[in-house]
């Protein structure tokens, strides 16, 4: 992703919640495993809406939730209204996650 539409991100999150609820109604599906995966995906998309400083704080608090590459990808996406003052997202993420 190079840039995003914030409304589109919100819609994806809502759709993930609806999908989670629909799958919960199917008894033959392992709901817990699916819920964990969908929660992870939803969290990733929700992070796109965070301001730069909040995203950095989240990375520090949840360093193992996503890989270094995934966190770097979040920083590379051009989000309207979010300026990321850096040239190398991978280096920044590596510094944050190494502490």
N, C-alpha and C positions, 0 to 999 in steps of 0.2 A: 504494500500500500504506500503510495506516495503522498496522497492527501485524502482527507475524509470530509464527509458531510455529517455534521453533528446530529442532525435529525435522523439520518440513516443509521448512525450508531445506536441511538436511542431505540429505534425501531427493531434493530437486530436484538438488542437486550430484551425488549418486550416479547419478541417472537421466541427467544430461547426460553423464557419463563412459560409461555403458552405451550411450547413443545414439551417441556419438562412436566407440566400438569397433564398433558394428553398422554404421555408415555406412562405416567404413574397409574393411569386407569387400566393399563394392560397388565394382567396378572402374570403372564409368562416372561416378563422382562425383569432383569435384575435392576430394580429401580435405584438402589443405592449407588451402584457403579455408574449408571447413566447420569444420575443427579450430580455426582462428583465431576464428571467430565463436562457436563453442561455448565456447572457453576464455574469451572475453570475458564471455559470459553467466554462466559458472560463477564467474568472479572477482567479478562484481557481486554474486551471491548469497552468496559466501563473505565478502564485506565486511560483510554484515549481521551476521555473528557476531563481528566484531572489537569490542573495547572502544573507547570514544570516542577515547582518546589514540592508539591504534594506527591507527584509521581516519584521523585527522588526519595522522599520519606517512606513511601510505600515499598520501594525497592529495598531500602535498608531494613525495614521491619519484616519483609517477606522474601528474603533473598533466595529461598529455595523453591518458591511457588512456580517461578518460570526460569527458563535457562537464560544465560547471558545473551545469547542470540535473540531470544524473544524480547527481553527487556531492551536490547539495542534497537530492535525493530520498532518498539513503541516510541522511542525517542526520535527515530528517523521520519515518522509520519508527520506530515505538515497538518497541524490542527489549527483551525481558525482561532485567533486570539491567544495562542500559546507559542511563545518564542523560546527556543532552546539555544542558549548562548554557547555553542561548542561546534567544533569541526569534526570531532571523532567520538560518536556515541559509544562505540565498543570500548574505547579507553575509559570513558567516564563510568560506564557500567562496571567494568573490571575493577576500577578503583573503589566504587561503592560496595561491591560485593566482596572485596578482599578484606574489609574491616571486620 
